[in-house]
Amino acid sequence: MSTADAVRSTVYLDPELHQALRVKAAHSRRSMSDIVNDALRQALREDHEDLAAVRSRAREKPLDYEAFLAKLKADGTL
């Protein structure tokens, strides 16, 4: 994304996080914005994957604890 396409936003960081971000940016020769954007993309992608997994299992029949425990024992997990 070019700077012209970017949206400016104010984010308040803990001082320790800000310092760590500055150090990481300097060592990696990347901007702090690039690092934050990548981290946000990853976090949102994980949320999207989690929600998709929940949706895909929504129609599964519930399994009570005793049945679940018996299944784990039967397949050798426990």
N, CA, C and O atoms as a Maestro MAE file, in Angstrom:
{
 s_m_m2io_version
 :::
 2.0.0
}

f_m_ct {
 s_m_title
 :::
 protein
 m_atom[312] {
  # First column is atom index #
  i_m_mmod_type
  r_m_x_coord
  r_m_y_coord
  r_m_z_coord
  i_m_residue_number
  s_m_chain_name
  s_m_pdb_residue_name
  s_m_pdb_atom_name
  i_m_atomic_number
  :::
  1 25 0.857 -1.169 0.000 1 A "MET " " N  " 7
  2 3 0.000 0.000 0.000 1 A "MET " " CA " 6
  3 2 0.899 1.227 0.000 1 A "MET " " C  " 6
  4 15 1.887 1.293 0.731 1 A "MET " " O  " 8
  5 25 0.545 2.172 -0.814 2 A "SER " " N  " 7
  6 3 1.329 3.405 -0.847 2 A "SER " " CA " 6
  7 2 0.876 4.334 0.270 2 A "SER " " C  " 6
  8 15 -0.229 4.204 0.797 2 A "SER " " O  " 8
  9 25 1.733 5.254 0.612 3 A "THR " " N  " 7
  10 3 1.409 6.230 1.652 3 A "THR " " CA " 6
  11 2 0.189 7.052 1.263 3 A "THR " " C  " 6
  12 15 -0.590 7.455 2.127 3 A "THR " " O  " 8
  13 25 0.018 7.303 -0.028 4 A "ALA " " N  " 7
  14 3 -1.130 8.074 -0.495 4 A "ALA " " CA " 6
  15 2 -2.447 7.351 -0.220 4 A "ALA " " C  " 6
  16 15 -3.480 7.997 -0.045 4 A "ALA " " O  " 8
  17 25 -2.423 6.019 -0.181 5 A "ASP " " N  " 7
  18 3 -3.628 5.229 0.068 5 A "ASP " " CA " 6
  19 2 -3.893 5.007 1.552 5 A "ASP " " C  " 6
  20 15 -4.972 4.547 1.926 5 A "ASP " " O  " 8
  21 25 -2.932 5.326 2.387 6 A "ALA " " N  " 7
  22 3 -3.028 5.031 3.812 6 A "ALA " " CA " 6
  23 2 -3.988 5.977 4.519 6 A "ALA " " C  " 6
  24 15 -4.185 7.119 4.103 6 A "ALA " " O  " 8
  25 25 -4.579 5.477 5.594 7 A "VAL " " N  " 7
  26 3 -5.447 6.272 6.453 7 A "VAL " " CA " 6
  27 2 -4.698 6.516 7.748 7 A "VAL " " C  " 6
  28 15 -4.208 5.579 8.377 7 A "VAL " " O  " 8
  29 25 -4.613 7.742 8.133 8 A "ARG " " N  " 7
  30 3 -3.901 8.078 9.365 8 A "ARG " " CA " 6
  31 2 -4.805 7.813 10.559 8 A "ARG " " C  " 6
  32 15 -5.991 8.142 10.541 8 A "ARG " " O  " 8
  33 25 -4.226 7.207 11.606 9 A "SER " " N  " 7
  34 3 -4.989 6.878 12.790 9 A "SER " " CA " 6
  35 2 -4.106 7.060 14.014 9 A "SER " " C  " 6
  36 15 -2.899 6.825 13.958 9 A "SER " " O  " 8
  37 25 -4.704 7.472 15.104 10 A "THR " " N  " 7
  38 3 -3.959 7.605 16.355 10 A "THR " " CA " 6
  39 2 -4.193 6.356 17.185 10 A "THR " " C  " 6
  40 15 -5.334 5.971 17.444 10 A "THR " " O  " 8
  41 25 -3.109 5.731 17.597 11 A "VAL " " N  " 7
  42 3 -3.167 4.537 18.431 11 A "VAL " " CA " 6
  43 2 -2.273 4.790 19.627 11 A "VAL " " C  " 6
  44 15 -1.140 5.247 19.472 11 A "VAL " " O  " 8
  45 25 -2.771 4.497 20.819 12 A "TYR " " N  " 7
  46 3 -1.987 4.684 22.031 12 A "TYR " " CA " 6
  47 2 -1.365 3.349 22.430 12 A "TYR " " C  " 6
  48 15 -2.071 2.372 22.677 12 A "TYR " " O  " 8
  49 25 -0.049 3.322 22.489 13 A "LEU " " N  " 7
  50 3 0.689 2.110 22.824 13 A "LEU " " CA " 6
  51 2 1.285 2.220 24.215 13 A "LEU " " C  " 6
  52 15 1.613 3.311 24.682 13 A "LEU " " O  " 8
  53 25 1.421 1.072 24.872 14 A "ASP " " N  " 7
  54 3 2.183 1.046 26.115 14 A "ASP " " CA " 6
  55 2 3.617 1.460 25.780 14 A "ASP " " C  " 6
  56 15 4.123 1.118 24.711 14 A "ASP " " O  " 8
  57 25 4.265 2.178 26.665 15 A "PRO " " N  " 7
  58 3 5.631 2.624 26.383 15 A "PRO " " CA " 6
  59 2 6.586 1.479 26.028 15 A "PRO " " C  " 6
  60 15 7.444 1.638 25.160 15 A "PRO " " O  " 8
  61 25 6.442 0.334 26.689 16 A "GLU " " N  " 7
  62 3 7.318 -0.794 26.398 16 A "GLU " " CA " 6
  63 2 7.084 -1.334 24.989 16 A "GLU " " C  " 6
  64 15 8.032 -1.687 24.287 16 A "GLU " " O  " 8
  65 25 5.812 -1.397 24.580 17 A "LEU " " N  " 7
  66 3 5.495 -1.851 23.220 17 A "LEU " " CA " 6
  67 2 6.025 -0.870 22.190 17 A "LEU " " C  " 6
  68 15 6.558 -1.271 21.156 17 A "LEU " " O  " 8
  69 25 5.878 0.403 22.471 18 A "HIS " " N  " 7
  70 3 6.367 1.417 21.536 18 A "HIS " " CA " 6
  71 2 7.877 1.299 21.353 18 A "HIS " " C  " 6
  72 15 8.381 1.361 20.232 18 A "HIS " " O  " 8
  73 25 8.587 1.129 22.453 19 A "GLN " " N  " 7
  74 3 10.045 0.997 22.371 19 A "GLN " " CA " 6
  75 2 10.430 -0.268 21.607 19 A "GLN " " C  " 6
  76 15 11.336 -0.238 20.774 19 A "GLN " " O  " 8
  77 25 9.750 -1.372 21.887 20 A "ALA " " N  " 7
  78 3 10.041 -2.627 21.183 20 A "ALA " " CA " 6
  79 2 9.756 -2.485 19.689 20 A "ALA " " C  " 6
  80 15 10.506 -3.000 18.859 20 A "ALA " " O  " 8
  81 25 8.684 -1.794 19.351 21 A "LEU " " N  " 7
  82 3 8.337 -1.562 17.953 21 A "LEU " " CA " 6
  83 2 9.397 -0.714 17.264 21 A "LEU " " C  " 6
  84 15 9.786 -1.001 16.132 21 A "LEU " " O  " 8
  85 25 9.863 0.326 17.940 22 A "ARG " " N  " 7
  86 3 10.918 1.186 17.376 22 A "ARG " " CA " 6
  87 2 12.193 0.385 17.115 22 A "ARG " " C  " 6
  88 15 12.826 0.535 16.069 22 A "ARG " " O  " 8
  89 25 12.562 -0.462 18.070 23 A "VAL " " N  " 7
  90 3 13.771 -1.275 17.926 23 A "VAL " " CA " 6
  91 2 13.612 -2.262 16.774 23 A "VAL " " C  " 6
  92 15 14.515 -2.422 15.953 23 A "VAL " " O  " 8
  93 25 12.447 -2.926 16.722 24 A "LYS " " N  " 7
  94 3 12.201 -3.890 15.645 24 A "LYS " " CA " 6
  95 2 12.232 -3.198 14.285 24 A "LYS " " C  " 6
  96 15 12.795 -3.730 13.329 24 A "LYS " " O  " 8
  97 25 11.639 -2.033 14.198 25 A "ALA " " N  " 7
  98 3 11.635 -1.280 12.937 25 A "ALA " " CA " 6
  99 2 13.069 -0.924 12.524 25 A "ALA " " C  " 6
  100 15 13.427 -1.053 11.353 25 A "ALA " " O  " 8
  101 25 13.869 -0.486 13.463 26 A "ALA " " N  " 7
  102 3 15.246 -0.109 13.153 26 A "ALA " " CA " 6
  103 2 16.055 -1.322 12.704 26 A "ALA " " C  " 6
  104 15 16.796 -1.252 11.724 26 A "ALA " " O  " 8
  105 25 15.912 -2.434 13.425 27 A "HIS " " N  " 7
  106 3 16.683 -3.635 13.083 27 A "HIS " " CA " 6
  107 2 16.245 -4.256 11.761 27 A "HIS " " C  " 6
  108 15 17.067 -4.805 11.028 27 A "HIS " " O  " 8
  109 25 14.974 -4.172 11.461 28 A "SER " " N  " 7
  110 3 14.450 -4.802 10.239 28 A "SER " " CA " 6
  111 2 14.427 -3.848 9.054 28 A "SER " " C  " 6
  112 15 14.117 -4.242 7.929 28 A "SER " " O  " 8
  113 25 14.761 -2.578 9.323 29 A "ARG " " N  " 7
  114 3 14.733 -1.537 8.282 29 A "ARG " " CA " 6
  115 2 13.354 -1.446 7.623 29 A "ARG " " C  " 6
  116 15 13.226 -1.269 6.411 29 A "ARG " " O  " 8
  117 25 12.331 -1.573 8.471 30 A "ARG " " N  " 7
  118 3 10.943 -1.409 8.027 30 A "ARG " " CA " 6
  119 2 10.326 -0.300 8.848 30 A "ARG " " C  " 6
  120 15 10.807 0.032 9.932 30 A "ARG " " O  " 8
  121 25 9.266 0.266 8.326 31 A "SER " " N  " 7
  122 3 8.595 1.317 9.096 31 A "SER " " CA " 6
  123 2 7.754 0.692 10.201 31 A "SER " " C  " 6
  124 15 7.331 -0.460 10.110 31 A "SER " " O  " 8
  125 25 7.525 1.471 11.236 32 A "MET " " N  " 7
  126 3 6.655 1.015 12.315 32 A "MET " " CA " 6
  127 2 5.263 0.729 11.763 32 A "MET " " C  " 6
  128 15 4.615 -0.230 12.183 32 A "MET " " O  " 8
  129 25 4.806 1.543 10.839 33 A "SER " " N  " 7
  130 3 3.479 1.336 10.235 33 A "SER " " CA " 6
  131 2 3.392 -0.004 9.521 33 A "SER " " C  " 6
  132 15 2.387 -0.703 9.642 33 A "SER " " O  " 8
  133 25 4.432 -0.371 8.779 34 A "ASP " " N  " 7
  134 3 4.424 -1.660 8.084 34 A "ASP " " CA " 6
  135 2 4.325 -2.817 9.074 34 A "ASP " " C  " 6
  136 15 3.575 -3.769 8.855 34 A "ASP " " O  " 8
  137 25 5.078 -2.729 10.153 35 A "ILE " " N  " 7
  138 3 5.064 -3.799 11.151 35 A "ILE " " CA " 6
  139 2 3.696 -3.901 11.814 35 A "ILE " " C  " 6
  140 15 3.176 -5.002 11.997 35 A "ILE " " O  " 8
  141 25 3.110 -2.765 12.173 36 A "VAL " " N  " 7
  142 3 1.786 -2.762 12.812 36 A "VAL " " CA " 6
  143 2 0.725 -3.278 11.835 36 A "VAL " " C  " 6
  144 15 -0.135 -4.070 12.221 36 A "VAL " " O  " 8
  145 25 0.777 -2.838 10.580 37 A "ASN " " N  " 7
  146 3 -0.178 -3.318 9.583 37 A "ASN " " CA " 6
  147 2 -0.090 -4.825 9.411 37 A "ASN " " C  " 6
  148 15 -1.121 -5.494 9.344 37 A "ASN " " O  " 8
  149 25 1.120 -5.375 9.339 38 A "ASP " " N  " 7
  150 3 1.282 -6.822 9.202 38 A "ASP " " CA " 6
  151 2 0.720 -7.559 10.416 38 A "ASP " " C  " 6
  152 15 0.058 -8.587 10.273 38 A "ASP " " O  " 8
  153 25 0.987 -7.028 11.612 39 A "ALA " " N  " 7
  154 3 0.485 -7.666 12.837 39 A "ALA " " CA " 6
  155 2 -1.041 -7.648 12.877 39 A "ALA " " C  " 6
  156 15 -1.662 -8.636 13.267 39 A "ALA " " O  " 8
  157 25 -1.638 -6.548 12.484 40 A "LEU " " N  " 7
  158 3 -3.102 -6.462 12.468 40 A "LEU " " CA " 6
  159 2 -3.700 -7.404 11.435 40 A "LEU " " C  " 6
  160 15 -4.707 -8.061 11.700 40 A "LEU " " O  " 8
  161 25 -3.088 -7.472 10.259 41 A "ARG " " N  " 7
  162 3 -3.575 -8.398 9.229 41 A "ARG " " CA " 6
  163 2 -3.573 -9.833 9.753 41 A "ARG " " C  " 6
  164 15 -4.541 -10.571 9.573 41 A "ARG " " O  " 8
  165 25 -2.474 -10.217 10.402 42 A "GLN " " N  " 7
  166 3 -2.357 -11.577 10.933 42 A "GLN " " CA " 6
  167 2 -3.415 -11.840 12.006 42 A "GLN " " C  " 6
  168 15 -4.058 -12.890 11.996 42 A "GLN " " O  " 8
  169 25 -3.596 -10.911 12.914 43 A "ALA " " N  " 7
  170 3 -4.587 -11.088 13.985 43 A "ALA " " CA " 6
  171 2 -5.992 -11.196 13.405 43 A "ALA " " C  " 6
  172 15 -6.776 -12.038 13.841 43 A "ALA " " O  " 8
  173 25 -6.315 -10.368 12.444 44 A "LEU " " N  " 7
  174 3 -7.648 -10.408 11.842 44 A "LEU " " CA " 6
  175 2 -7.845 -11.668 11.010 44 A "LEU " " C  " 6
  176 15 -8.950 -12.210 10.966 44 A "LEU " " O  " 8
  177 25 -6.785 -12.146 10.345 45 A "ARG " " N  " 7
  178 3 -6.864 -13.381 9.570 45 A "ARG " " CA " 6
  179 2 -7.154 -14.556 10.511 45 A "ARG " " C  " 6
  180 15 -7.961 -15.425 10.182 45 A "ARG " " O  " 8
  181 25 -6.505 -14.586 11.674 46 A "GLU " " N  " 7
  182 3 -6.750 -15.653 12.638 46 A "GLU " " CA " 6
  183 2 -8.188 -15.614 13.148 46 A "GLU " " C  " 6
  184 15 -8.824 -16.658 13.295 46 A "GLU " " O  " 8
  185 25 -8.704 -14.410 13.419 47 A "ASP " " N  " 7
  186 3 -10.106 -14.287 13.842 47 A "ASP " " CA " 6
  187 2 -11.034 -14.820 12.759 47 A "ASP " " C  " 6
  188 15 -11.986 -15.544 13.052 47 A "ASP " " O  " 8
  189 25 -10.758 -14.464 11.509 48 A "HIS " " N  " 7
  190 3 -11.581 -14.905 10.383 48 A "HIS " " CA " 6
  191 2 -11.560 -16.432 10.281 48 A "HIS " " C  " 6
  192 15 -12.601 -17.052 10.062 48 A "HIS " " O  " 8
  193 25 -10.383 -17.037 10.438 49 A "GLU " " N  " 7
  194 3 -10.262 -18.495 10.375 49 A "GLU " " CA " 6
  195 2 -11.019 -19.152 11.531 49 A "GLU " " C  " 6
  196 15 -11.683 -20.170 11.337 49 A "GLU " " O  " 8
  197 25 -10.923 -18.577 12.724 50 A "ASP " " N  " 7
  198 3 -11.640 -19.126 13.877 50 A "ASP " " CA " 6
  199 2 -13.145 -19.066 13.659 50 A "ASP " " C  " 6
  200 15 -13.852 -20.035 13.935 50 A "ASP " " O  " 8
  201 25 -13.638 -17.936 13.167 51 A "LEU " " N  " 7
  202 3 -15.077 -17.799 12.928 51 A "LEU " " CA " 6
  203 2 -15.549 -18.761 11.845 51 A "LEU " " C  " 6
  204 15 -16.644 -19.315 11.945 51 A "LEU " " O  " 8
  205 25 -14.742 -18.965 10.820 52 A "ALA " " N  " 7
  206 3 -15.096 -19.915 9.761 52 A "ALA " " CA " 6
  207 2 -15.172 -21.328 10.318 52 A "ALA " " C  " 6
  208 15 -16.058 -22.094 9.941 52 A "ALA " " O  " 8
  209 25 -14.256 -21.681 11.209 53 A "ALA " " N  " 7
  210 3 -14.272 -23.017 11.810 53 A "ALA " " CA " 6
  211 2 -15.526 -23.215 12.647 53 A "ALA " " C  " 6
  212 15 -16.136 -24.284 12.603 53 A "ALA " " O  " 8
  213 25 -15.916 -22.211 13.401 54 A "VAL " " N  " 7
  214 3 -17.128 -22.300 14.216 54 A "VAL " " CA " 6
  215 2 -18.349 -22.452 13.311 54 A "VAL " " C  " 6
  216 15 -19.216 -23.284 13.580 54 A "VAL " " O  " 8
  217 25 -18.426 -21.658 12.244 55 A "ARG " " N  " 7
  218 3 -19.565 -21.750 11.316 55 A "ARG " " CA " 6
  219 2 -19.637 -23.131 10.677 55 A "ARG " " C  " 6
  220 15 -20.725 -23.684 10.513 55 A "ARG " " O  " 8
  221 25 -18.482 -23.692 10.317 56 A "SER " " N  " 7
  222 3 -18.478 -24.986 9.638 56 A "SER " " CA " 6
  223 2 -18.933 -26.120 10.564 56 A "SER " " C  " 6
  224 15 -19.371 -27.170 10.095 56 A "SER " " O  " 8
  225 25 -18.827 -25.905 11.879 57 A "ARG " " N  " 7
  226 3 -19.205 -26.949 12.842 57 A "ARG " " CA " 6
  227 2 -20.546 -26.669 13.512 57 A "ARG " " C  " 6
  228 15 -20.935 -27.394 14.428 57 A "ARG " " O  " 8
  229 25 -21.249 -25.647 13.079 58 A "ALA " " N  " 7
  230 3 -22.481 -25.220 13.743 58 A "ALA " " CA " 6
  231 2 -23.558 -26.299 13.741 58 A "ALA " " C  " 6
  232 15 -24.381 -26.348 14.654 58 A "ALA " " O  " 8
  233 25 -23.563 -27.148 12.745 59 A "ARG " " N  " 7
  234 3 -24.619 -28.165 12.638 59 A "ARG " " CA " 6
  235 2 -24.232 -29.504 13.249 59 A "ARG " " C  " 6
  236 15 -25.002 -30.463 13.186 59 A "ARG " " O  " 8
  237 25 -23.055 -29.574 13.834 60 A "GLU " " N  " 7
  238 3 -22.650 -30.819 14.484 60 A "GLU " " CA " 6
  239 2 -23.528 -31.078 15.706 60 A "GLU " " C  " 6
  240 15 -23.957 -30.153 16.397 60 A "GLU " " O  " 8
  241 25 -23.774 -32.334 15.946 61 A "LYS " " N  " 7
  242 3 -24.538 -32.689 17.141 61 A "LYS " " CA " 6
  243 2 -23.659 -32.478 18.362 61 A "LYS " " C  " 6
  244 15 -22.462 -32.763 18.319 61 A "LYS " " O  " 8
  245 25 -24.235 -31.985 19.445 62 A "PRO " " N  " 7
  246 3 -23.443 -31.832 20.667 62 A "PRO " " CA " 6
  247 2 -23.027 -33.195 21.212 62 A "PRO " " C  " 6
  248 15 -23.735 -34.187 21.038 62 A "PRO " " O  " 8
  249 25 -21.895 -33.231 21.859 63 A "LEU " " N  " 7
  250 3 -21.366 -34.457 22.435 63 A "LEU " " CA " 6
  251 2 -21.153 -34.200 23.916 63 A "LEU " " C  " 6
  252 15 -20.383 -33.316 24.293 63 A "LEU " " O  " 8
  253 25 -21.841 -34.980 24.767 64 A "ASP " " N  " 7
  254 3 -21.693 -34.734 26.194 64 A "ASP " " CA " 6
  255 2 -20.312 -35.194 26.668 64 A "ASP " " C  " 6
  256 15 -19.610 -35.927 25.971 64 A "ASP " " O  " 8
  257 25 -19.947 -34.752 27.849 65 A "TYR " " N  " 7
  258 3 -18.611 -34.986 28.382 65 A "TYR " " CA " 6
  259 2 -18.275 -36.471 28.470 65 A "TYR " " C  " 6
  260 15 -17.185 -36.885 28.076 65 A "TYR " " O  " 8
  261 25 -19.199 -37.267 28.980 66 A "GLU " " N  " 7
  262 3 -18.942 -38.700 29.155 66 A "GLU " " CA " 6
  263 2 -18.700 -39.376 27.813 66 A "GLU " " C  " 6
  264 15 -17.801 -40.208 27.691 66 A "GLU " " O  " 8
  265 25 -19.491 -39.028 26.810 67 A "ALA " " N  " 7
  266 3 -19.310 -39.605 25.472 67 A "ALA " " CA " 6
  267 2 -17.980 -39.157 24.868 67 A "ALA " " C  " 6
  268 15 -17.286 -39.945 24.226 67 A "ALA " " O  " 8
  269 25 -17.633 -37.893 25.078 68 A "PHE " " N  " 7
  270 3 -16.364 -37.368 24.583 68 A "PHE " " CA " 6
  271 2 -15.190 -38.085 25.241 68 A "PHE " " C  " 6
  272 15 -14.230 -38.458 24.567 68 A "PHE " " O  " 8
  273 25 -15.266 -38.275 26.548 69 A "LEU " " N  " 7
  274 3 -14.217 -38.965 27.288 69 A "LEU " " CA " 6
  275 2 -14.086 -40.403 26.803 69 A "LEU " " C  " 6
  276 15 -12.971 -40.895 26.628 69 A "LEU " " O  " 8
  277 25 -15.194 -41.075 26.584 70 A "ALA " " N  " 7
  278 3 -15.178 -42.458 26.093 70 A "ALA " " CA " 6
  279 2 -14.535 -42.531 24.701 70 A "ALA " " C  " 6
  280 15 -13.785 -43.461 24.402 70 A "ALA " " O  " 8
  281 25 -14.836 -41.550 23.864 71 A "LYS " " N  " 7
  282 3 -14.261 -41.491 22.512 71 A "LYS " " CA " 6
  283 2 -12.748 -41.319 22.593 71 A "LYS " " C  " 6
  284 15 -12.014 -41.988 21.867 71 A "LYS " " O  " 8
  285 25 -12.273 -40.434 23.463 72 A "LEU " " N  " 7
  286 3 -10.837 -40.211 23.615 72 A "LEU " " CA " 6
  287 2 -10.141 -41.480 24.108 72 A "LEU " " C  " 6
  288 15 -9.041 -41.807 23.661 72 A "LEU " " O  " 8
  289 25 -10.779 -42.181 25.019 73 A "LYS " " N  " 7
  290 3 -10.191 -43.428 25.528 73 A "LYS " " CA " 6
  291 2 -10.185 -44.497 24.443 73 A "LYS " " C  " 6
  292 15 -9.220 -45.251 24.318 73 A "LYS " " O  " 8
  293 25 -11.254 -44.566 23.660 74 A "ALA " " N  " 7
  294 3 -11.367 -45.588 22.620 74 A "ALA " " CA " 6
  295 2 -10.330 -45.400 21.520 74 A "ALA " " C  " 6
  296 15 -9.808 -46.381 20.992 74 A "ALA " " O  " 8
  297 25 -10.027 -44.160 21.170 75 A "ASP " " N  " 7
  298 3 -9.041 -43.954 20.091 75 A "ASP " " CA " 6
  299 2 -7.612 -43.834 20.610 75 A "ASP " " C  " 6
  300 15 -6.692 -43.551 19.842 75 A "ASP " " O  " 8
  301 25 -7.424 -44.052 21.924 76 A "GLY " " N  " 7
  302 3 -6.083 -44.083 22.494 76 A "GLY " " CA " 6
  303 2 -5.486 -42.729 22.838 76 A "GLY " " C  " 6
  304 15 -4.312 -42.650 23.201 76 A "GLY " " O  " 8
  305 25 -6.267 -41.668 22.733 77 A "THR " " N  " 7
  306 3 -5.771 -40.339 23.090 77 A "THR " " CA " 6
  307 2 -5.522 -40.250 24.588 77 A "THR " " C  " 6
  308 15 -4.561 -39.628 25.039 77 A "THR " " O  " 8
  309 25 -6.408 -40.885 25.348 78 A "LEU " " N  " 7
  310 3 -6.237 -40.924 26.821 78 A "LEU " " CA " 6
  311 2 -5.912 -42.309 27.282 78 A "LEU " " C  " 6
  312 15 -5.735 -42.536 28.479 78 A "LEU " " O  " 8
  :::
 }
 m_bond[311] {
  # First column is bond index #
  i_m_from
  i_m_to
  i_m_order
  :::
  1 1 2 1
  2 2 3 1
  3 3 4 2
  4 3 5 1
  5 5 6 1
  6 6 7 1
  7 7 8 2
  8 7 9 1
  9 9 10 1
  10 10 11 1
  11 11 12 2
  12 11 13 1
  13 13 14 1
  14 14 15 1
  15 15 16 2
  16 15 17 1
  17 17 18 1
  18 18 19 1
  19 19 20 2
  20 19 21 1
  21 21 22 1
  22 22 23 1
  23 23 24 2
  24 23 25 1
  25 25 26 1
  26 26 27 1
  27 27 28 2
  28 27 29 1
  29 29 30 1
  30 30 31 1
  31 31 32 2
  32 31 33 1
  33 33 34 1
  34 34 35 1
  35 35 36 2
  36 35 37 1
  37 37 38 1
  38 38 39 1
  39 39 40 2
  40 39 41 1
  41 41 42 1
  42 42 43 1
  43 43 44 2
  44 43 45 1
  45 45 46 1
  46 46 47 1
  47 47 48 2
  48 47 49 1
  49 49 50 1
  50 50 51 1
  51 51 52 2
  52 51 53 1
  53 53 54 1
  54 54 55 1
  55 55 56 2
  56 55 57 1
  57 57 58 1
  58 58 59 1
  59 59 60 2
  60 59 61 1
  61 61 62 1
  62 62 63 1
  63 63 64 2
  64 63 65 1
  65 65 66 1
  66 66 67 1
  67 67 68 2
  68 67 69 1
  69 69 70 1
  70 70 71 1
  71 71 72 2
  72 71 73 1
  73 73 74 1
  74 74 75 1
  75 75 76 2
  76 75 77 1
  77 77 78 1
  78 78 79 1
  79 79 80 2
  80 79 81 1
  81 81 82 1
  82 82 83 1
  83 83 84 2
  84 83 85 1
  85 85 86 1
  86 86 87 1
  87 87 88 2
  88 87 89 1
  89 89 90 1
  90 90 91 1
  91 91 92 2
  92 91 93 1
  93 93 94 1
  94 94 95 1
  95 95 96 2
  96 95 97 1
  97 97 98 1
  98 98 99 1
  99 99 100 2
  100 99 101 1
  101 101 102 1
  102 102 103 1
  103 103 104 2
  104 103 105 1
  105 105 106 1
  106 106 107 1
  107 107 108 2
  108 107 109 1
  109 109 110 1
  110 110 111 1
  111 111 112 2
  112 111 113 1
  113 113 114 1
  114 114 115 1
  115 115 116 2
  116 115 117 1
  117 117 118 1
  118 118 119 1
  119 119 120 2
  120 119 121 1
  121 121 122 1
  122 122 123 1
  123 123 124 2
  124 123 125 1
  125 125 126 1
  126 126 127 1
  127 127 128 2
  128 127 129 1
  129 129 130 1
  130 130 131 1
  131 131 132 2
  132 131 133 1
  133 133 134 1
  134 134 135 1
  135 135 136 2
  136 135 137 1
  137 137 138 1
  138 138 139 1
  139 139 140 2
  140 139 141 1
  141 141 142 1
  142 142 143 1
  143 143 144 2
  144 143 145 1
  145 145 146 1
  146 146 147 1
  147 147 148 2
  148 147 149 1
  149 149 150 1
  150 150 151 1
  151 151 152 2
  152 151 153 1
  153 153 154 1
  154 154 155 1
  155 155 156 2
  156 155 157 1
  157 157 158 1
  158 158 159 1
  159 159 160 2
  160 159 161 1
  161 161 162 1
  162 162 163 1
  163 163 164 2
  164 163 165 1
  165 165 166 1
  166 166 167 1
  167 167 168 2
  168 167 169 1
  169 169 170 1
  170 170 171 1
  171 171 172 2
  172 171 173 1
  173 173 174 1
  174 174 175 1
  175 175 176 2
  176 175 177 1
  177 177 178 1
  178 178 179 1
  179 179 180 2
  180 179 181 1
  181 181 182 1
  182 182 183 1
  183 183 184 2
  184 183 185 1
  185 185 186 1
  186 186 187 1
  187 187 188 2
  188 187 189 1
  189 189 190 1
  190 190 191 1
  191 191 192 2
  192 191 193 1
  193 193 194 1
  194 194 195 1
  195 195 196 2
  196 195 197 1
  197 197 198 1
  198 198 199 1
  199 199 200 2
  200 199 201 1
  201 201 202 1
  202 202 203 1
  203 203 204 2
  204 203 205 1
  205 205 206 1
  206 206 207 1
  207 207 208 2
  208 207 209 1
  209 209 210 1
  210 210 211 1
  211 211 212 2
  212 211 213 1
  213 213 214 1
  214 214 215 1
  215 215 216 2
  216 215 217 1
  217 217 218 1
  218 218 219 1
  219 219 220 2
  220 219 221 1
  221 221 222 1
  222 222 223 1
  223 223 224 2
  224 223 225 1
  225 225 226 1
  226 226 227 1
  227 227 228 2
  228 227 229 1
  229 229 230 1
  230 230 231 1
  231 231 232 2
  232 231 233 1
  233 233 234 1
  234 234 235 1
  235 235 236 2
  236 235 237 1
  237 237 238 1
  238 238 239 1
  239 239 240 2
  240 239 241 1
  241 241 242 1
  242 242 243 1
  243 243 244 2
  244 243 245 1
  245 245 246 1
  246 246 247 1
  247 247 248 2
  248 247 249 1
  249 249 250 1
  250 250 251 1
  251 251 252 2
  252 251 253 1
  253 253 254 1
  254 254 255 1
  255 255 256 2
  256 255 257 1
  257 257 258 1
  258 258 259 1
  259 259 260 2
  260 259 261 1
  261 261 262 1
  262 262 263 1
  263 263 264 2
  264 263 265 1
  265 265 266 1
  266 266 267 1
  267 267 268 2
  268 267 269 1
  269 269 270 1
  270 270 271 1
  271 271 272 2
  272 271 273 1
  273 273 274 1
  274 274 275 1
  275 275 276 2
  276 275 277 1
  277 277 278 1
  278 278 279 1
  279 279 280 2
  280 279 281 1
  281 281 282 1
  282 282 283 1
  283 283 284 2
  284 283 285 1
  285 285 286 1
  286 286 287 1
  287 287 288 2
  288 287 289 1
  289 289 290 1
  290 290 291 1
  291 291 292 2
  292 291 293 1
  293 293 294 1
  294 294 295 1
  295 295 296 2
  296 295 297 1
  297 297 298 1
  298 298 299 1
  299 299 300 2
  300 299 301 1
  301 301 302 1
  302 302 303 1
  303 303 304 2
  304 303 305 1
  305 305 306 1
  306 306 307 1
  307 307 308 2
  308 307 309 1
  309 309 310 1
  310 310 311 1
  311 311 312 2
  :::
 }
}
